[in-house]
Amino acid sequence: MIALVGSVVLTSCKTEKKDVKTSEKEVKVEYMSFGEAITNEEAISADEMRVKYENLKAGDTLNIKYASTINEVCKKKGCWMKLDLGEEKESMVRFKDYGFFMPLNADSKEVVVNGKAFVTEISVDELQHYAKDAGKSEEEIAQITEPKYTYAFEADGVLMKK
């Protein structure tokens, strides 16, 4: 009799545990893949990536994977994209060996990028030269007094939410 009661109690507990597990829903996100095959595992957030960029110096390179939202995609070929890093900062992403492209209508899509992050510095002379080429006034050109740092990224693989 005790064995019968014990087996009913154990069976009840097992059923309860199964109900708990089946009531949890797994959220599966579907991605389109570009370039090398990557996963979204261990991707850091855009905010975390911005902090990493802020700590990079020109010449530093960081192998990393992060998730963000596309601000803009090249409208001619999809050969580059700008990703939001928060706080009005963004990263200019190009693709390794010009080996793949993003859809032209990918603006505002969520992505995970894998590759190399680095900072490039454009000198004051070069910035003034670009301003002159763009037809800026002498006053506007004279106001360029500091180099510009660009957050750059060379992606070898990209996942984009469908």
Backbone as a ProteinNet text record, in pm:
[ID]
protein_1_A
[PRIMARY]
MIALVGSVVLTSCKTEKKDVKTSEKEVKVEYMSFGEAITNEEAISADEMRVKYENLKAGDTLNIKYASTINEVCKKKGCWMKLDLGEEKESMVRFKDYGFFMPLNADSKEVVVNGKAFVTEISVDELQHYAKDAGKSEEEIAQITEPKYTYAFEADGVLMKK
[TERTIARY]
81.5	0	87	192.1	281.4	351.6	388.9	454.7	362.1	231.8	133.6	118.4	106.2	93.9	220.5	336.3	463.8	475.3	432.1	441.9	344.6	226.4	129.9	187.6	249.6	309	422.4	509.7	620.3	569.4	468.1	411.3	349.8	283.6	223.2	329.9	439.5	547.8	605.6	625.4	680.2	586.9	458.9	362.1	366.3	375.3	380.7	502.8	616.9	738.4	724.6	664.4	645.3	555.9	450	359.7	433.7	520.5	596.4	685.3	754.1	844.9	769.9	655.3	582.8	512.9	493.2	428.2	526.1	658.7	758.3	768	770.2	778.9	920.1	973.5	1102.6	1078.3	1148.1	1135.6	1248	1212	1310.8	1307.4	1422.7	1433.9	1493.7	1431.5	1482.9	1566.5	1681.1	1774.9	1803.3	1836.3	1897	2047.1	2127.9	2271.6	2344.3	2446.6	2529.3	2674.8	2758.6	2899.7	2919.6	3019	3047.4	2932.6	2911.6	2806.6	2846.1	2758.7	2781.4	2654.1	2662.8	2545.5	2529.9	2418.6	2398.7	2448.7	2503	2552.3	2671.9	2672.1	2779.7	2794	2690.6	2693.6	2666.3	2746	2722.5	2624.1	2574.3	2477.3	2548.1	2470.3	2524.5	2583.4	2519.6	2571.4	2707.7	2720.5	2849.3	2955.5	2914.9	3009.1	3055.6	2964.1	3002.1	3111.2	3097	3197.3	3330.9	3327.7	3452.5	3518.3	3437.9	3493	3556.9	3491.3	3542.9	3679.7	3710	3838.6	3944.2	3908.7	4005.4	4083.5	4207.9	4290.6	4312.7	4347.4	4379.6	4488.8	4469.7	4564	4522.4	4433.9	4383.9	4281.1	4275.6	4175.4	4117.4	3987	3917.2	3830.4	3854.4	3769.3	3647.3	3527	3408.1	3280.7	3174.4	3041.6	2944	2861.3	2763	2632.9	2528.6	2393.8	2357.7	2290	2250.9	2137.2	2102.9	2000.8	2066.1	2027.1	2082.8	2021.7	2106.9	2061.4	2048.2	2142.7	2145.6	2224.1	2181.7	2250.2	2282.4	2396.3	2431.1	2317.3	2266.6	2150.4	2188	2318.1	2360.1	2378.1	2452	2483.6	2458.3	2441.3	2434.6	2573.5	2674	2813.6	2864.5	2784.5	2818.4	2689.1	2701.4	2587.7	2638.8	2553.4	2585	2494.3	2557.9	2484.3	2477.6	2362.7	2338.3	2413.6	2484.9	2555.2	2496.3	2387.4	2329.1	2403.4	2341.3	2399.9	2449.5	2373.6	2401.5	2536.1	2582.5	2705.5	2666.5	2749.8	2725.7	2857.5	2850	2966.3	2947.1	3051.8	3050.5	3099.4	3011.3	3043.1	3063.4	3178	3205.1	3223.2	3225.1	3225.3	3357.5	3408.7	3540.6	3555.3	3663.6	3698.2	3586.6	3498	3386.5	3308.5	3305.2	3256.1	3106.6	3033	2887.5	2826.3	2696.9	2625.3	2497.3	2443.3	2316.2	2203.8	2080.9	1967.9	1956.1	1921.2	1912.4	1803.4	1703.5	1592.2	1606.9	1729.5	1753	1754.6	1732.2	1729.2	1633.4	1673.8	1595.5	1586.4	1651.2	1650.8	1750.1	1720.4	1811.3	1911	2038.2	2144.9	2241.8	2316	2431.7	2548	2655.8	2774.1	2891.4	2974.6	3094.2	3212.7	3320.8	3437.6	3533.4	3592.9	3696.7	3649.9	3656.7	3624.9	3755	3754.3	3871.5	3827.8	3917.9	3892.7	3987	3932.7	4017.9	4017	4127.1	4139.7	4161.7	4079.9	4096.5	4158.2	4272.9	4347.1	4272.3	4310.2	4252.3	4277	4399.9	4431.9	4341	4322.6	4238.3	4091.6	4043.9	3906.5	3887.3	3986.2	3977.8	3980	4059	4064.6	3927.6	3864.8	3731.6	3629.7	3640.1	3547.7	3566.5	3691.5	3720.1	3663	3684.3	3630.3	3477.9	3417.2	3270.6	3215.9	3306.1	3261.2	3228.2	3281.2	3256.2	3330.5	3278.5	3340.4	3470.5	3553.2	3679.2	3652	3542.4	3505.3	3476.1	3398.2	3362.8	3487.5	3576.1	3699.7	3787.3	3793.9	3876.1	3822.8	3695.1	3636.8	3674.5	3733.1	3776.9	3913.2	3915.7	4039.3	4077.4	3993	4022.8	4005.6	4087.9	4070.4	3936.2	3887.9	3761.3	3791	3732.5	3747.8	3622.6	3643.5	3532.9	3537.3	3422.9	3411.5	3387.4	3482.2	3475	3465.5	3411.6	3395.4	3406.2	3486.2	3493.2	3426.7	3307.8	3229.6	3266.5	3283.8	3302.1	3171.9	3078.2	2947.7	2842.6	2721	2609.8	2484.6	2410.6	2277	2178.6	2070.9	1968	1834.5	1763.1	1631.5	1540	1462.6	1367.8	1248.1
-118.8	0	126.8	127.2	242.6	262	152.4	161.3	223.2	188.6	244	394	438.9	582.2	655.8	598.3	659.9	674.7	573.8	584.7	686.3	702.1	804.2	943.6	963.9	1093.9	1125.2	1029.9	1052.4	1081	1008.3	1030.7	1169.9	1213.5	1346.9	1453.9	1436.9	1535.3	1542.7	1427.9	1427.7	1497.5	1475.2	1539.2	1691	1733	1876.5	1940.3	1876.3	1930.6	1939.6	1839.5	1843	1958.8	1981.4	2092.1	2224.9	2241	2365.3	2383.8	2278.7	2290.2	2316.1	2251.4	2272	2406.6	2469.3	2599.9	2711.4	2685.6	2784.9	2784.2	2901.8	2911.4	2949.5	2879.9	2917.3	3016.3	3127.1	3226.9	3201.2	3164	3138.1	3254.5	3316.6	3428.6	3375.7	3409.3	3365.3	3477	3438.2	3532.2	3495.3	3596.5	3576.4	3591.9	3509.3	3509.9	3564.6	3646	3704.9	3682	3651.7	3627.6	3493.5	3486.3	3362.2	3327.8	3199.5	3153.5	3188	3259	3295.2	3264.5	3272.1	3259.8	3391.2	3406.2	3526.1	3506.8	3388.7	3360.5	3449.1	3498	3580.4	3716.7	3762.2	3897.4	3997.7	4103	4208.2	4310.1	4397.1	4498.9	4616.1	4697.4	4817.5	4912.8	4924.7	5012.6	4963.5	4831.7	4776.1	4799.3	4790.1	4811.3	4956.1	5051	5192.9	5217.1	5157.8	5173.9	5115.5	5001.4	4941.6	5033.3	5091.3	5185.4	5305.5	5356.8	5474.7	5448.1	5321.3	5285.4	5244	5240.8	5206	5330.3	5308	5414.3	5380.9	5480.5	5456	5349.7	5248.4	5138.7	5013.8	5027.8	4912.1	4837.2	4705.5	4622.3	4527	4506.4	4421.3	4322.8	4191.8	4089.1	4072.9	4094.6	4099.7	4073.1	4045.4	4025.1	4110.2	4189.8	4268.5	4281	4313	4328.1	4475.4	4517.8	4657.6	4669.2	4793.4	4824.7	4904.5	4874.3	4944.7	5084.4	5186.1	5323.8	5351.9	5297.9	5329.2	5220.8	5191.7	5096.7	5168.7	5137.8	5190.5	5160.4	5264	5248.3	5208.1	5200.2	5158	5006.8	4949.6	4807.3	4734.2	4807.7	4742.8	4706.8	4783.4	4750.1	4804.9	4879.1	4923.7	4949.6	4960.8	4999.7	5073.3	5156.3	5227.5	5171.2	5129.1	5069.2	5163	5166.9	5251.7	5198.6	5288.3	5252.8	5324.7	5399.4	5476.6	5606.4	5697.2	5828	5900.5	5888.2	5954.4	5915.3	5795.5	5741.3	5626.2	5601.8	5488.5	5432.6	5310.8	5242.1	5223.9	5252.6	5232.6	5091.2	5007.9	4867.3	4842.9	4784.7	4737.6	4587.6	4520.6	4375.3	4320.4	4221.2	4164.4	4126.9	4175.2	4146	4182.2	4273.9	4314.1	4189.7	4090.2	3957.4	3935.8	4027.2	4014	4151.4	4159.6	4286.9	4267.9	4377.3	4375.8	4419	4376.1	4423	4575.6	4638.4	4785.1	4839.5	4758.8	4803.8	4756.6	4737.1	4682	4786.8	4914.5	5018	4976.8	5002.4	4975.9	4828.2	4740.8	4597.9	4572.8	4472.4	4431.7	4331.9	4350.4	4264.5	4224.1	4118.7	4078.5	4075.7	4145.6	4148.5	4085.5	4016	3952.9	4001.1	4039.5	4083.1	4164.1	4266.3	4347.8	4492.6	4539.3	4678.6	4756.4	4878.6	4963.7	5109.7	5198.2	5341.3	5400	5481.1	5551.2	5698.8	5763.3	5906.7	5980.4	6083	6168.6	6298.8	6333	6450.4	6580.2	6685.4	6818.7	6861.4	6840.5	6879.1	6806.7	6677.5	6600	6646.1	6671.8	6720.5	6856.1	6943.5	7074.3	7059.5	6966.4	6939.8	6893.4	6799.6	6751.5	6866.3	6952.1	7065.6	7160.6	7183	7270	7208.4	7077	7006.5	7011.4	7016.6	7020.4	7161.8	7260.5	7396.8	7476.1	7433.7	7506	7640.1	7734.7	7867.3	7860.5	7964.6	7971.8	7971.6	8037.2	8039.3	7898	7823	7685.9	7598.3	7616.5	7537.2	7570.7	7697.7	7741.7	7686.6	7652	7599.3	7452	7389.2	7249.9	7252.4	7220	7230.7	7101.9	6996.9	6871.4	6754.9	6651.6	6534.3	6467.4	6390.9	6320.2	6170.9	6111.9	5969.2	5899.3	5794.2	5717.7	5577.4	5530.3	5392.8	5306.8	5219.5	5137.2	4990.1	4911.1	4768	4695.1	4588.9	4502.1	4370.6	4347.6	4228.3	4112.6	3994.9	3874.7	3794.6	3825.1	3759.9	3849	3841.2	3922.5	3835.1	3849.6	3792.3	3907.1	3899.3	4002.9	3937.6	3993.3	3938.6	3950.4	3842.3	3840.9	3928.5
0	0	0	82.6	89.9	-44.5	-107.3	-237.9	-341.5	-336.4	-429.8	-409.8	-283.1	-252.9	-296.1	-269.3	-308.1	-459	-533.9	-679.7	-735.1	-674.3	-717.9	-693.1	-577.1	-543.9	-641.8	-669.5	-761.8	-902.9	-946.8	-1078.5	-1086.3	-979.8	-977.4	-989.2	-918.1	-925.2	-1066.1	-1128.5	-1263.8	-1360.6	-1348.8	-1436.4	-1417.2	-1291.4	-1262.5	-1328.9	-1319	-1379.2	-1530.6	-1591.8	-1736.7	-1776.4	-1697.9	-1729.1	-1723.9	-1626.3	-1613.3	-1736	-1776.4	-1890.9	-2020.4	-2038.4	-2163.4	-2166.9	-2050.6	-2051.4	-2087.8	-2074.6	-2114.4	-2266.3	-2324.6	-2470.7	-2510.1	-2607.8	-2663.3	-2775.4	-2770.7	-2876.4	-2975.6	-3094.8	-3198.6	-3297.1	-3315.1	-3408	-3537.4	-3647.7	-3776.6	-3838.8	-3894.1	-3954	-4099.4	-4175	-4306.4	-4282.3	-4347.5	-4325.1	-4447.2	-4421.3	-4526.6	-4490.4	-4588.9	-4562.3	-4495.3	-4406	-4334.6	-4240.6	-4218.7	-4127.7	-3984.4	-3914.2	-3774	-3695.9	-3564	-3477.7	-3401.9	-3333.2	-3252.1	-3108.4	-3078.4	-2943.8	-2909.7	-2786.7	-2731.9	-2797.8	-2866.9	-2924.3	-2813.1	-2808.9	-2709.1	-2766.8	-2680.7	-2723.8	-2791.7	-2860.2	-2925.2	-2821.4	-2705.9	-2600.1	-2550.4	-2531.8	-2489.5	-2597.5	-2722.5	-2833.1	-2837.4	-2813.6	-2812	-2707.9	-2590.4	-2484.4	-2529.3	-2596	-2645.3	-2748.6	-2839.3	-2938	-2868.5	-2763.9	-2694.2	-2632.3	-2605	-2544.3	-2646	-2775.2	-2879.6	-2922.5	-2960.2	-3017.5	-3164	-3244.4	-3384.6	-3390.6	-3474.2	-3485.8	-3409	-3308.5	-3234.4	-3318.8	-3302.7	-3369.1	-3265.8	-3272.2	-3176.8	-3253.6	-3236.3	-3296	-3205.7	-3261	-3176.4	-3256	-3182.6	-3241.5	-3161.5	-3232.4	-3160.2	-3237	-3162.2	-3218	-3220.3	-3325.7	-3339.5	-3440.3	-3470.6	-3570.4	-3682.6	-3804.8	-3920.2	-3929.5	-3930.8	-3954.3	-4103.6	-4180.6	-4323.5	-4397.4	-4521	-4608.2	-4738.3	-4798.6	-4930.7	-5026.6	-5092.1	-5180.1	-5322.3	-5350.8	-5485.3	-5493.2	-5395.9	-5400.6	-5269.4	-5159.8	-5029.1	-4979	-5025.3	-4996.8	-4863.6	-4790.1	-4655.8	-4580.2	-4448.4	-4366.2	-4243.3	-4187.3	-4063.8	-3955.1	-3843	-3732.6	-3614	-3551.1	-3434.7	-3313.5	-3244.1	-3121.1	-3000.1	-3020.7	-2911.2	-2890.8	-2817.7	-2786.7	-2912.3	-3021.2	-3148.8	-3210.1	-3179.8	-3237.6	-3329.6	-3430.7	-3518.7	-3568.5	-3618.5	-3672.6	-3822.5	-3899.3	-4043.9	-4071.4	-4126.7	-4149.7	-4299.2	-4330.6	-4466.5	-4457.7	-4572.1	-4572.8	-4624.7	-4553	-4580.2	-4727.7	-4786.6	-4925.7	-5023.5	-4982.8	-5069.1	-5112.7	-5021.5	-5054.6	-5049.4	-4989.3	-4983.9	-4963.6	-4982.2	-4974	-4894.4	-4845.8	-4772.5	-4866.7	-4837.5	-4918.6	-4910.4	-5019.5	-5024.9	-4933.1	-4899.7	-4815.5	-4670.8	-4624.5	-4490.8	-4379.6	-4410.8	-4306.7	-4195.5	-4070.9	-3949.7	-3911.5	-3984.2	-3949.4	-3836.6	-3755.7	-3649.4	-3705.4	-3668.8	-3720.2	-3609.6	-3638.3	-3558.5	-3656.2	-3622.7	-3709	-3636.1	-3711.4	-3657.8	-3740.5	-3673.1	-3747.1	-3663	-3728	-3665.3	-3648.5	-3525	-3494.6	-3483	-3533.6	-3523	-3534.6	-3500	-3506.6	-3609.8	-3698.8	-3794.2	-3759.9	-3785.7	-3758.5	-3890.1	-3912.8	-4030.7	-3980.6	-4034.1	-3987.6	-4019.1	-3949.6	-3972.2	-4116.7	-4166.2	-4304.8	-4404	-4382.9	-4473.3	-4465.2	-4343.3	-4326.4	-4393.7	-4379.4	-4444.1	-4595.6	-4644.6	-4788.4	-4839	-4765	-4804	-4802.6	-4701.6	-4691.5	-4809.5	-4847.6	-4962.1	-5090.4	-5108	-5224.5	-5228.5	-5110	-5102.3	-5121.5	-5143.4	-5168.2	-5043.4	-4929	-4803.7	-4806.5	-4729.3	-4722.6	-4642.9	-4658.2	-4583.2	-4432.7	-4389.8	-4246.9	-4197.3	-4275.2	-4236	-4229.5	-4326.5	-4329.7	-4209	-4173.8	-4059.9	-3927	-3921.1	-3797.4	-3773.9	-3871.7	-3855.6	-3789.3	-3660	-3582.8	-3510.4	-3521.1	-3453.1	-3550.3	-3534.4	-3620.5	-3589.8	-3684.3	-3666.5	-3652.4	-3549.7	-3528.1	-3578.8	-3656.7	-3712.5	-3655.4	-3606.7	-3560.8	-3683.9	-3714.5	-3835.2	-3797.7	-3890	-3866.6	-3999.2	-4001.9	-4119.1	-4081.5	-4139	-4105.3	-4196.4	-4135.5	-4216.3	-4223.6	-4132.6	-4133.1	-4070.3	-4123.1	-4072.2	-4066.6	-3957.9	-3946.4	-3944	-4021	-4020.8	-3991.1	-3890.4	-3857.7	-3976.3	-3999.1	-4110.7	-4080.8
[MASK]
++++++++++++++++++++++++++++++++++++++++++++++++++++++++++++++++++++++++++++++++++++++++++++++++++++++++++++++++++++++++++++++++++++++++++++++++++++++++++++++++++

